[in-house]
Amino acid sequence: MDPLNQTQVSRRGFLASSGAALATASSSTAAQAKPKIRIAQVGTGGRGVYWGTDLVKNYSDVVTLVGLCDINGKRVKVARELMGADAPTYVDFDQMVKETNPDLILITTTDSAHAGYIVHAMELGKDVLTEKPLCTDEQQAQAIRDAEKRYGKRLIVGFNARHYAEAKKIKQLLMDKAIGDVISVDYQEYLDTSHGASYFRRWHRLKEMSGTLLVSKSCHHFDQVNWWLDSPPVEVVAYGDLKFYGRNNSFRGTHCRVCPYRNKCQFFWDVTKSASAVKLYVDCESEDGYQVDGCVWRQDVNIYDTYSVMVKYANGARLTYTANTFMPYEGQEIGINGTKGRIDFNMYGGGGYKDFQLRMTPNFGKSELVTDLPRRTGGHGGADPSLHDLIFREWDQPDPLGLKANSLAGALSSLVGIAGYRSIERGGERVKLADLAKL
């Protein structure tokens, strides 16, 4: 079995606790009916609203959103309205869990808070679904794995990068040894001056909140490669710098709305043109002071905007990964090199990704595009609905590609990023994952 997924757990088995087990009924119809999954969600910023809206709109026949929690009391009420939900709102997580008694806790908070909520949810006897990344430092990774053992609860990480049609096809090709044994993977990530800049406006700019983009952004790319290779990463070397954003400008403000340089700054963003952003963030600033339109040139930016990582795997394969966050266009270029050929997977066009190309080239033979793959509508090129269907409708179905990501997969993907920033901090020193956490 693929060590980075868990396929032997039914949907209700994953979510069940003593209070959520299937009810016994006298009639055969009632006995076969599955009760809806009771979900309580913590974290109602933009990503939280995205998840909640999808649950209400597309999965209300199988799930019930029973509670919403956020440390910002205004934002959680706005989020409920934007989601179209009727769940009660809370600012106290323990109170929400006590009063709603959910089967599952959905965590969509800031990245550095994931681990604390995961561990506490398990302490309270609840299974957990968390947005990526699983954690932002090695101590959190260890705490989560220890808690899962201690409390016997289940955890799943929402890795949508496994769910592109092309990513699934690559997994199948690699399982079939279409290019022989994989020797190396070349992975280049390009974030444009819109998407890339957004991380430097928001809380992600702070290492203590995001674990740098090596964790916050790149962890699901690392998971994708870990999954394709079906081998654990063991060692990382990395280099990274802040070369473009933050201190690298002659002028700066605090946030765009009041900036005196708005007419000369190419990164000026008028948040007031987004009604939802105004409701969710601007109108809620009085609660916590958080400004979503922060200046990308702020001196407190302490993450990297350009970085390169080399990862060594237990099976001998290597990953070379580079990311730049200030490019003129958005996309990815991925090459997988094997003993019998190469697979190329390229995506361009921003978060929606409208241009996909998958090519298979044998060492001795004709290079061909792989076409006619099933394409779904929805976020991230159809990857999001595929992930959500897996979690909420198909968990007890066969999983030949190993799409189900467990806590080990989450920990390993985060630890590649964590080892990356530790290596950068130490001047390019080799960092072994086994020295960071005992998984």
C-alpha positions in Angstrom: 0.0 0.0 0.0 1.1 3.6 -0.8 2.4 4.9 2.6 1.2 8.4 1.7 -2.5 7.5 1.6 -5.0 5.4 3.5 -7.5 3.4 1.5 -8.8 0.9 4.0 -11.1 3.3 5.8 -14.8 3.8 4.9 -16.3 7.2 4.6 -18.2 6.8 7.9 -15.3 4.8 9.3 -13.1 7.8 8.8 -15.6 10.2 10.3 -17.2 8.0 12.9 -17.1 8.4 16.6 -19.4 6.9 19.1 -21.9 9.6 18.6 -21.7 9.5 14.8 -21.9 5.8 14.0 -24.6 4.6 11.7 -28.0 4.4 13.5 -29.7 1.0 13.8 -33.2 1.1 12.3 -36.0 -1.5 12.1 -36.8 -0.9 8.4 -34.3 -1.9 5.7 -34.6 1.5 4.1 -33.7 3.3 7.3 -30.9 0.9 8.1 -29.3 1.6 4.7 -29.6 5.3 5.0 -26.4 7.2 6.0 -26.8 10.1 8.3 -25.4 13.4 7.1 -21.9 14.3 8.3 -22.0 17.0 10.9 -19.3 19.5 10.2 -18.1 22.4 12.4 -15.7 24.8 10.7 -13.0 27.0 12.2 -11.5 29.8 10.2 -13.8 31.9 7.9 -11.5 34.0 5.8 -11.4 33.7 2.0 -10.4 30.0 1.9 -12.9 29.2 4.6 -15.7 30.9 2.7 -14.8 28.9 -0.4 -15.1 25.6 1.4 -18.2 26.6 3.3 -20.0 27.8 0.2 -19.1 24.6 -1.6 -20.5 22.5 1.2 -23.7 24.4 1.3 -24.2 24.5 -2.5 -23.0 21.1 -3.6 -23.0 18.7 -0.6 -26.0 19.6 1.5 -27.4 16.2 0.7 -24.6 14.4 2.6 -23.2 17.0 5.0 -24.6 19.5 7.5 -22.6 22.6 8.5 -23.5 22.8 12.2 -21.2 25.6 13.4 -18.8 28.3 12.2 -16.0 29.7 14.3 -13.5 32.5 13.9 -11.5 34.7 16.3 -13.0 37.7 14.4 -16.6 37.9 15.6 -17.7 40.2 12.7 -16.0 38.1 10.0 -17.7 34.8 11.0 -21.1 36.4 10.7 -20.3 37.9 7.3 -18.9 34.5 6.2 -22.1 32.8 7.1 -24.0 35.2 4.9 -21.6 34.8 2.0 -21.7 31.0 2.3 -25.5 30.9 2.4 -25.3 28.9 5.6 -27.6 28.9 8.6 -25.2 27.5 11.2 -24.7 29.3 14.5 -21.5 31.4 14.8 -18.9 31.3 17.5 -15.6 33.0 18.6 -14.9 30.3 21.1 -13.9 27.0 19.5 -14.5 24.8 22.6 -18.0 26.3 23.0 -18.8 25.5 19.3 -17.7 21.9 19.7 -19.6 21.4 22.9 -22.8 22.9 21.6 -22.8 21.4 18.1 -21.2 18.0 18.7 -19.8 17.6 15.2 -18.6 14.4 13.6 -15.8 16.3 11.8 -13.8 19.6 12.4 -12.9 21.4 9.2 -9.9 23.7 9.7 -9.4 26.6 7.3 -7.5 29.1 9.6 -4.2 30.8 9.1 -1.5 28.1 8.4 0.4 28.4 11.7 -2.9 27.7 13.6 -3.7 24.4 11.9 -1.7 22.2 14.2 -3.2 23.7 17.4 -6.7 23.1 16.2 -5.9 19.6 14.9 -4.4 18.5 18.2 -7.2 20.1 20.3 -10.0 18.7 18.1 -8.5 15.2 18.6 -8.3 15.8 22.3 -12.1 16.6 22.1 -12.7 13.3 20.4 -13.2 14.6 16.8 -11.9 13.6 13.4 -10.3 16.3 11.4 -10.2 17.6 7.8 -7.6 20.4 7.3 -6.6 22.6 4.5 -2.9 22.4 3.5 -0.4 22.8 4.9 -0.7 20.4 7.8 1.8 22.4 9.9 4.5 25.1 9.7 7.3 23.8 11.8 8.8 20.5 12.9 7.4 20.6 16.4 3.9 20.9 15.1 4.4 17.9 12.8 5.5 15.8 15.7 2.7 17.0 17.9 0.1 16.1 15.3 1.4 12.6 14.7 1.7 12.0 18.4 -1.9 13.2 19.0 -3.3 10.9 16.3 -1.7 7.9 18.0 -2.7 9.0 21.4 -6.4 9.8 20.7 -7.0 7.3 17.8 -8.8 9.9 15.6 -8.5 10.3 11.9 -7.0 13.1 9.9 -7.2 14.0 6.2 -5.4 16.8 4.4 -7.0 18.6 1.4 -4.4 18.2 -1.3 -6.0 19.3 -4.5 -2.9 19.1 -6.6 -3.3 15.3 -6.7 -6.7 15.8 -8.5 -5.8 17.5 -11.8 -6.8 15.1 -14.6 -3.2 15.2 -15.8 -1.8 14.6 -12.4 -4.0 11.4 -12.1 -2.9 10.3 -15.5 0.8 10.8 -14.6 0.3 8.7 -11.5 -1.2 5.9 -13.6 1.6 6.1 -16.1 4.2 5.9 -13.4 2.4 3.0 -11.8 2.5 1.3 -15.2 6.2 2.0 -15.5 5.6 3.8 -18.8 8.9 5.6 -18.5 10.6 2.9 -16.4 12.1 3.9 -13.1 12.0 7.6 -12.2 15.4 9.1 -11.8 14.6 12.8 -11.3 11.8 15.4 -11.4 12.2 19.0 -12.6 9.5 21.3 -11.2 9.3 25.0 -11.9 6.6 27.1 -10.3 5.8 30.6 -11.6 3.5 33.0 -9.7 2.6 36.2 -11.5 2.6 39.8 -10.3 -1.1 39.4 -9.2 -1.2 36.0 -7.5 2.3 36.2 -6.3 2.0 39.7 -4.9 -1.1 38.7 -3.0 0.9 36.6 -0.5 3.1 39.6 0.3 0.0 41.8 1.1 -1.5 39.3 3.5 -0.4 37.4 6.7 1.5 34.9 4.5 4.3 37.5 4.4 5.3 36.6 7.9 7.3 33.4 8.4 5.8 32.8 11.8 2.3 32.8 10.3 2.9 30.8 7.1 6.2 28.9 7.5 7.2 30.8 4.3 5.8 29.9 0.9 8.0 26.8 0.9 5.4 25.5 3.3 2.2 27.6 2.7 2.3 27.4 -1.1 4.8 24.7 -2.2 3.7 21.9 0.3 1.0 20.6 -2.1 3.6 20.5 -4.9 5.9 18.5 -2.7 3.0 16.2 -1.8 2.2 15.8 -5.5 5.8 14.6 -6.2 5.8 12.4 -3.0 2.6 10.8 -4.3 3.9 10.3 -7.8 7.1 8.8 -6.7 5.5 6.7 -3.9 8.6 7.1 -1.8 9.3 9.2 1.3 11.6 12.2 1.0 14.6 11.9 3.2 16.9 14.9 2.7 16.7 18.5 1.5 19.0 21.2 0.4 17.7 24.7 -0.4 18.6 28.3 -1.2 16.2 31.2 -1.0 16.1 35.0 -0.9 13.8 38.0 -0.7 14.9 39.7 -3.9 11.8 41.6 -5.1 9.2 42.4 -2.5 9.5 43.8 1.0 12.6 45.9 1.6 13.5 45.8 -2.2 11.8 49.2 -3.1 12.5 52.8 -2.6 9.0 53.7 -1.2 6.3 51.9 0.9 3.2 52.5 2.8 1.1 50.6 5.3 -1.8 49.5 3.1 -3.1 50.4 -0.4 -6.3 52.4 0.6 -4.3 55.2 2.3 -1.1 54.9 0.4 0.4 58.2 -0.9 2.2 56.3 -3.7 -0.9 54.7 -5.1 -0.5 56.6 -8.4 3.0 55.4 -9.0 3.0 51.9 -7.5 2.3 49.1 -10.1 1.1 46.9 -7.2 -1.6 49.2 -6.0 -4.8 47.2 -5.3 -8.1 48.8 -4.8 -9.8 46.4 -2.4 -13.0 48.6 -2.4 -13.8 47.3 -5.9 -14.4 43.8 -4.4 -17.7 43.8 -2.5 -17.0 40.5 -0.9 -13.5 41.5 0.2 -14.9 44.7 1.8 -17.5 42.7 3.7 -15.2 40.0 4.8 -12.1 42.0 5.6 -12.4 45.8 5.4 -15.6 46.0 7.4 -14.2 43.6 10.0 -10.9 45.4 10.7 -12.2 46.9 13.9 -12.1 43.5 15.5 -8.5 42.6 15.0 -6.8 45.2 12.8 -6.0 42.8 10.0 -5.6 44.6 6.6 -6.0 42.4 3.5 -4.6 45.1 1.2 -1.2 45.5 3.0 1.8 47.0 1.2 3.9 44.5 -0.6 7.0 46.6 0.2 6.6 46.5 4.0 9.8 46.1 5.9 8.4 43.2 8.1 8.2 40.8 5.1 10.4 37.9 6.2 9.6 35.1 3.7 11.4 34.3 0.4 10.1 35.4 -3.0 12.5 33.2 -4.9 13.8 29.8 -3.8 15.3 26.5 -5.1 15.1 23.1 -3.4 16.7 19.8 -4.1 15.0 16.7 -2.4 16.5 13.2 -2.1 14.0 10.3 -1.9 14.4 6.9 -0.3 14.1 5.2 -3.7 17.0 7.2 -5.0 15.0 9.7 -7.1 15.7 13.5 -6.9 13.4 16.5 -7.1 14.7 19.9 -8.3 12.1 22.5 -7.5 12.2 26.3 -8.1 9.7 29.0 -7.4 9.5 32.7 -8.3 6.7 34.9 -7.2 7.0 38.0 -9.4 6.8 36.6 -13.0 4.9 38.2 -15.9 2.8 35.0 -16.3 1.5 32.2 -14.1 2.2 28.6 -14.6 4.1 25.4 -13.9 6.5 23.3 -16.0 7.1 19.8 -14.7 9.4 17.1 -16.2 9.6 13.6 -14.9 12.7 11.7 -16.2 12.8 7.9 -16.2 15.0 5.2 -17.5 12.7 4.7 -20.5 11.5 8.2 -21.3 10.1 11.5 -20.0 6.7 13.0 -19.1 6.2 16.7 -19.4 3.2 18.4 -17.7 2.8 22.2 -18.2 0.0 24.4 -17.0 -0.5 28.1 -17.7 -3.2 30.8 -17.1 -3.5 31.6 -13.4 -5.5 30.0 -10.6 -8.1 28.8 -13.1 -5.4 27.2 -15.3 -6.9 27.2 -18.8 -3.9 25.8 -20.7 -2.9 22.3 -19.9 -0.4 20.1 -21.8 0.7 16.6 -21.0 3.3 14.9 -23.2 4.8 11.4 -23.1 8.1 10.8 -24.8 9.8 7.4 -24.9 13.6 7.3 -25.3 13.2 5.4 -28.5 9.9 6.3 -30.1 7.4 9.1 -31.0 6.7 11.9 -28.6 2.9 12.3 -28.2 0.5 14.6 -26.5 -1.9 12.9 -24.0 -5.3 14.2 -24.8 -9.0 13.4 -24.2 -8.6 13.4 -20.4 -11.8 13.9 -18.4 -12.0 17.6 -17.7 -14.2 18.9 -14.9 -15.4 22.5 -14.2 -14.7 24.1 -10.9 -11.8 25.5 -8.9 -8.1 24.8 -9.8 -9.0 23.3 -13.2 -11.6 20.9 -11.8 -9.2 19.6 -9.1 -11.3 21.1 -6.2 -14.6 19.3 -7.0 -12.6 16.0 -7.5 -11.1 16.4 -4.1 -14.4 17.3 -2.4 -16.2 14.4 -4.1 -13.5 12.0 -2.8 -13.9 13.3 0.8 -17.7 13.6 1.0 -19.1 11.1 -1.5 -16.5 8.5 -2.4 -14.4 7.8 0.7 -15.6 4.2 0.8 -15.0 3.6 -2.9 -11.9 1.9 -4.3 -8.9 4.3 -4.6 -6.5 2.7 -7.1 -4.4 5.9 -7.5 -4.0 6.5 -3.8 -5.7 9.9 -3.8 -6.5 9.9 -0.1 -3.9 11.8 1.8 -3.4 10.9 5.4 -1.5 12.7 8.2 1.8 11.1 7.1 1.4 12.6 3.7 0.6 15.9 5.2 3.6 15.8 7.6 6.1 14.8 4.9 4.9 17.5 2.4 5.2 20.2 5.1 8.5 18.8 6.4 10.1 19.2 2.9 9.2 22.9 3.1 10.3 23.1 6.7 13.6 21.4 5.9 13.9 23.8 3.0 13.7 26.9 5.1 15.9 25.4 7.8 18.5 24.7 5.1 18.3 28.3 3.9 18.7 29.5 7.4 21.8 27.4 7.8 23.4 28.6 4.5 22.5 25.6 2.3 23.1 22.9 4.8 21.7 19.4 4.1 18.8 18.7 6.4 17.5 15.2 7.0 13.8 14.9 7.7 14.4 12.2 10.2 16.3 14.8 12.3 13.3 17.1 12.4 10.6 14.7 13.5 10.1 11.0 14.2 7.1 10.1 12.1 
